[in-house]
Amino acid sequence: MEFKRMLRHLALPGWQVKRRFPEAMLARIEASIRASESGHRGEIGIAIEGGLALSALWQGVTPRQRALDAFAALGIWDTEENTGVLVYIQYADHAVEIVADRGIARHVPAARWAQICRALEARFRAGEYAAGCASAVDEIGALIATHFPKTDDNPDELPNRPVIL
């Protein structure tokens, strides 16, 4: 367990995440997701987490592990064609992870997802939270649309609203 990381997480009040991602911004991100999903058969989710619990920190849980947990807990895997993609934002660690279900992961290399993550982290460092999320959603949507373009039957299988964990 890294002491600096533990302090970062335990000292982060919940209101700080909500201040960075206020309701109006969550609504704009939700609209970006809805617009993107109108052009393909995938589902995009965003989960934002502030500080981790002491027990998770003690166990050395990484942002990637938390992203996988959130992917399962939020049911992002539960789509007809296995085309769910979760963008997980670990605010205290300043980390972004993308978890893609097997349907879309088969077509997009892990390095491409990592590239989107690093670009989003850079936008966050610049204070561009809403624009960064919208850009990531657009990039992910374009990747999904390449392999799973829109059809006449294109149900919205999962909620579009970003979730603060």
Protein Blocks (a to p, Z undefined) as FASTA:
>chain_A
ZZklmmmmmmmcfklmmmmmgfklmmmmmmmmmmmmmmccbdcdddddfbddfklmmnop
afklmmmmmmmmnommmcfklpaccddddfknopacddddfklmmmmcfklmmmmmmmmm
mmmmnopamlmmmmmmmmmmmmmmmmmccdfblcdfbdfbdcdZZ
